[in-house]
Amino acid sequence: MNTNDLTITSLETITAFSLGGDYLFTLDELQSATIAHTEEKNDITGKGGTKISSLKRNKAVTISGNNGMVSNGLLAAQVGGKLESRESIRVLWTDYLTVKDNSAETTYKAVGTTGAEIKAIMVRTTDGTAGASFTQNATVGEGKFTYADKKITFAEGALADGTEIVVFYDRNIKGDYLENDSNSYSAKVQLYVDALGEDKCGNIYHIQFYIPKADFSGEFDLEMGENQTVHAFSADALSGACGVGSAKTLWTYTVFGQNTADVA
């Protein structure tokens, strides 16, 4: 099948596998992707500086793009870590509570050293800033409180009913966990870039770039706040892969009809 020239109409997904063939992640909210090519060319000159030929070398390919959502799998590849599902992870929690009858109750159970489970308690003033602070103790007293079974207890008359307090403590939760270790670096993976294209006659084709050995960059930003958080990525295509193609393959390009049947 010889396909005509194509217009790429839709960027579909980028899928990553380890070099050993294990599935890693799929990016399916892609805003953009670019496969950039460079090569060095040194001119060979003759008499009078006339250019008679050229030497070409150091061909390089970089795959970059932006995903519209933060990808846990991509993040793991960029920092060289492994995303794990853990039954118990300690996280910091902040409660905004109201004192009644010299006490308040934390939303969750605080964990840590017995007798020091609460990291800090501060009175929340009318303008939202921190006021007087209290520390955990075995008995209540001036500037002291006790904590047991999620209940915070202050000394009689220490805080009036309706006083707002801010409570900081650790709690145990179940969740996904990724550690960015200073001795671990970004991963090398196999990448599949899938897109849809259309020829001049309106026929739809599936386009797939396969990068046998893509070396992810560990340099990236995650902007949070005013603008949408976009997960940017960049990877260099390397030769010497053990996948499809020769050891010198940087990428392969495959085009096939959207409804092409399997070959027996």
N, C-alpha and C positions, 0 to 999 in steps of 0.2 A: 504494500500500500504506500503510494507516494502522496503525502499531504501537501496542500497548497500553503501559501503564506497565511499566518494566523494572527489574529488580534487576541491578546490575553484579556478575557472579559471578567474573570473572577479568580482571586487568590483564595484557595479553599483551606488547606491545612499544611502545617509542617509537623512531621512525626519523627521522633528520635528513638533510636535503639542503641544500646551499648555496642561496643565493638565485638562483644561476644554474642550479640543477638538478643539480649533481653530488652523488652519494651520499657521505655523510660517515660515519655510524655507526648502529648499532642497539643499543638497550638491551633485552636479553631476560632479565635476571635482576632485574627490578624488584620491590622490596619494597613500594613505595607510590608514588603520584603524586596530586597535588592540582591542580585548576584553580580558583584563587581569584579572585573577582570583587569589585570595589569600584566605587562611584560617589559623587560628591558631590551633596548635595541641600540647597539653600538655600530656606528657607520665605519665601513672600511673604505679608505680613500687611496687614490693613486696619484699620479703626476699632477701637480698643480692643485692638489686638494680635491680632485674630482671624486665624487662618491661612486664607487664601483660595486659595492655590495654592502651587506650588513650582517651583523651577528645578533641573533636573538636568543635570550635566555631568561631564566628566573620568572617564568610564568606564575602568576599568583591569582587566587580566587578568594573573595571574601563574601560571606553570606550575612546579611544584616537585616534588621527589621524591627517592627514594633507590634506587640500584642496588646489588645485593648483591655486585657485583664491580667493580673499577676498570676503567673503559672508556677505552682509549687515545684513541678518537675524541672522546669527551666531554671528556676532559682537554685535548685540542688546542683544542676550541671554547672552553673556559673561559679558557685563557691566550692565545688568539689566535695560536696557533702552528700548525705543520704537522708531523704525524708522518711521519718519513721512514725508509725501510729503507736502512741504510748498510752498505757492505762493510767499512769500517774505522772503529771507534770506540775511543778510548782510555779504559780504565777502571782504577781502582785495584783491586789484588788483594792478598790477605793469605794467606801460607802459614805453616803451623805445621810445622816440620821438625825432624828429629833429626840431630845431627852424628855423623858416623862418619869416622874416619881424617882428621880436620881439614877435612872438607868436607861439603857438602849440595847438593842439586839442587832448583831451583825447579820447580814443577809445570808452569808455562808459561814462555814466553820473555819476559823483561823487556825493555821498549823505552824509549827515551829517549836522552839525550845519551850518546855513547860514553864509557865510563869512569865513568858516573854513572847507570847504569840502575836500580840498587837505591836506593830512597828511604831505607830504614833497616832495620837488623837489631838486634834486642834479644834478650838471653837471657831465657827464660821461667822464672821461679823456681818453686819447689814450690807456692807459694800462688797461682800464676797471674799475678802482677804482673810488670812489666818490670824486668829487671836491667841488667847491663852492656850498653852499646851499641857497635856497630861501624860504621865508615864505609868506603865503597868507595874503593879506591886502585889505582894501577898495580902496586904490589907489596904483598905481605903484610907485616905488622908488628904492633906492639902497637896493638890497637884498630882494625886495618885488615884488609880482605879484598879479594880479587880476584873478578871475575865474568866468565865466558866460556862460551858454549855451554850455558847454564842451570846451570853449575857454580859454586858458591860455595866459595872456598878460603880457609882461615884459616892463620895462622902455626902452625908445629909446636908442639903443646902448649898452644895458646891456649884451646881448649875440649876438655874430656874427651868421650870417646865416650858417647853417650846424652844429651848436653845438648840440651834443647829450645830452639829459637830461633823468633822471630816475624820474618817477612820481608815488607816492604811494597814493592810495585813496580807499575808500570803495564804493562798488556798490551793488545794490539789484538784486538778481537773484531768479529764481524758481528752487527748487531742493529737494533732500532728506536730512533729518536732523536727527542726533542722538546725544543726549546729554549724556555724561558719568557723572552722578550725584554722588557725593561722598557719598550720603546716600542711593544709590541704589546698589544692589548686584546681582550677576549672578543668572540666572533663573533655575527653575526645569521644565522639559519638558518630553513628551513622545517621544521616538526615535524608528525609524524603520531603520534597516540596511539591505539593499538588495544586494544580490550577486548572481552570477551564478556558478554552479558546474557541474562536469561531473563524471560519474561513470566509472568503468573499461571497460564497453562495449561501451562507447561513448555517452551514453544517457545524455541529458542536463536537469538539474533541477534548479528550482528557490529556493534560500535559503533566509529566512527572520528571522532576530533576532528582537524581540520586547522588548524594555526596558520600562516598564510602568512608571517608575519614575527615570529620569536621572538628576542629579544635576550638572550643568555645573560649571567648575572652572573659576574663574575670573582672573587667572594667565595665561597670554599668551604674545607672542611677535609678532610684525609685522615688519619684517626686510625690509627696503626699500633702494634701491640704486644699489649696484654692482650685487647682486644675485636676483633671482626670489623671489617675495614676496609670501610666503607660509602661509596660514592661519591655524595655529595649534589649536587643541582643546582637551579638556579632560573633562570627566564627570563621576561621580560616580553613579552606580546603587543603588537605595535605596529601601528598602522594605516599605510596608505601602501604596502602590499605590491603586487607585480605579479603575484601568483598568482591562484588561484581566488577568485571573489567580487569585490566592489567594493574600491576603494582604502581603504574604511573598515572592512573586515572584520577582526575580531579573531580569530575562529575560526568554523569550520563544524562541524556535528554531523550525521553520517550514520548511519542505522540500516538494516540490510538482513539478510534471512534468511541463516542460515548456509549454506544450500544454494541460494541464489538464483542462477538462471542468468543468463548474459550477455544484454543487450538487443541485438537485431540492429540 
